[in-house]
Amino acid sequence: MADIRDKDVFASLYRDYLKDLAPYNRVIKTLTEDQISGQIDEYFCNKDYDIRSVMNNSGEIIGFCIIGMHEKAHPLATYHIAEMYVKREFRRKGYGFDTAIEFIRNNHGIYTFDVLEDNIIAHLFWKQVFKSAGGEMIAPLPEIRDNLPPGKSYAYVA
């Protein structure tokens, strides 16, 4: 796992990520190109975010994990996992799982993250990641969930 330094590589992956999420979230379908570019700039240029690559065995970048802190994170959180994506053809092969586990095991703390409520696969993925990393997943925290936009759940992991 390494930082993604090439903005074009990240932008291409991020656009693929949004296409994958569109069935779960109506808002994503309505994003304009300017809004998408703004999100890419926010993640890529903001020093509060760390964009980690997900790589396959050949060293090809096949996804990303965006880690940082932002206004939605729990006040006690050490890290917030903002987004995670692996290209469809590389899913269920352990690349995303290994990337997440490596980061969590090397960076102890309290993690928060958002998961779309209908994305059952993501819920199961993160539950297994934190269990394997020796953590505990508690979701959602009502005091945080009540302040989130509709359609999102919130998980708090220690």
N, C-alpha and C positions, 0 to 999 in steps of 0.2 A: 504494500500500500504506500502510495506517495501522493504528494500534492499534485493536482492538475495545474500545470503552468500555462497551457495553451487555451486561450479563451474560445477559439473556434471549435476545438475539440469538445470543450464543456458545453458550448451553445448547441452543438449538434445533438449531443446526448440529452440535454435538458429539453429540447423540442420533442425528441422521441418520448421522453418521460411524460410530458404533458399529454401527448397523444394516448399513451397508455392509461393515464388517469381520467381522461375525458368521460368514459362510461360511468365512472363513479361520482362525478362532480359536474353539474351543469354549468357552473361558473367558468370552468376551464374552457369549455366549448366557445365561450363568448369573448375570450381574451383577444385583443388586437395584437398585431405584430409589435407595436410600440410598447404595449404592456409586457409582452413576453421579453422583449429586449431590456426593459427596465428591471424585470426580475433577474435576468441573467447578469446585468451590471451590478445589481444589489449584492448578489451572492459572490460574484467574481472580484469585485472591487472593494467590498466592505471587509475590513480587517477583523471584524468580529466573527467571520465565518472562515472555516478551514475546509476546502474542497479536496477530499481524498479520492483517489482513483480506486476502482475495482479492476483488477487485471486478471487475465487468464494465464494459463501455464506458459504461453509464448511471450508474455509481457505486453500484450495488446490491451489497451484501455477499453473495457467493456461496460463501464458504468461509473457511478460516483456515489459518494456519501458526503453530505454537507453537514458539518458539525460546527456549532457555535452557540452563542447566547443571543437572545433577542427579547423583545418586550413581552412575548407570550410565555417565556420560560418561567418555571416556578422559582420564587426567590431563593430557595435553598439549593437549586440545581447547580451542578458544576458544569455540565454539558447539555446542550440541546441538539438532538439529531433532527435537523430541519427537513432533509429529504434524503431518500436512498433510491437508487435505480440501477438495475442490471438489464442489459439488452436481452430481449425475449429468448433468443437462441442459446443464451448462456445460463438461463435460470435453471434452478433445481440441480445444479452441479456443484454447489458449495462455495462458489466464488464470493457472493455477497455475504453469506454466512461467515466465511473465514475472515473477510475484511472487517465485518462488524465485531466479531469476537476478538480479533487482534487489537483493534482500537480500545475496546472496553477493558480487556485484560491489562493493557499497557497504560491506561488512563483511568484509575479508580476514581469513583465519585458517584454523584447522583445525576441520573440522566432523565430528561424529559423528551417526549416526542409526540407528534401528531400522527394519527392514522385515520383515514376516512372510514366512517362507520361501516360502510358496505364492503370494504376491502378486507374480507375475512382472511385471505391469504397473508396479507401484511400483519394482521393481528397475530396469527399463528406463528409467522416468521419471527417477530420480535419477542414473543413469549418464549420461544425455543432459544433464541439468541441469549436472552438474559438468564434463562435457566442454566444454559451451558456455561455462561461466564460466571456463574455463582451468584447472580443477583436475584432480585425479587421484583416482580411486576405487579403493580397495584393500579388498576384503572377502572373507571376514571375518578379523579378527585373532584367532587362536586363543586368546590369553591373555585376551581379553575375551569371546569367544563361549562359552568354557567356563563362565563365571560368569553366563550369562543363562538365563532360564527357557526350557524347551523350546518350539520353534516359532518362535523369533526368530533372525534373523541380525543381524550387526553390521557396519556399514560405517564405514570410517575414510577421511576425505577431507582431503587437504592442498591 
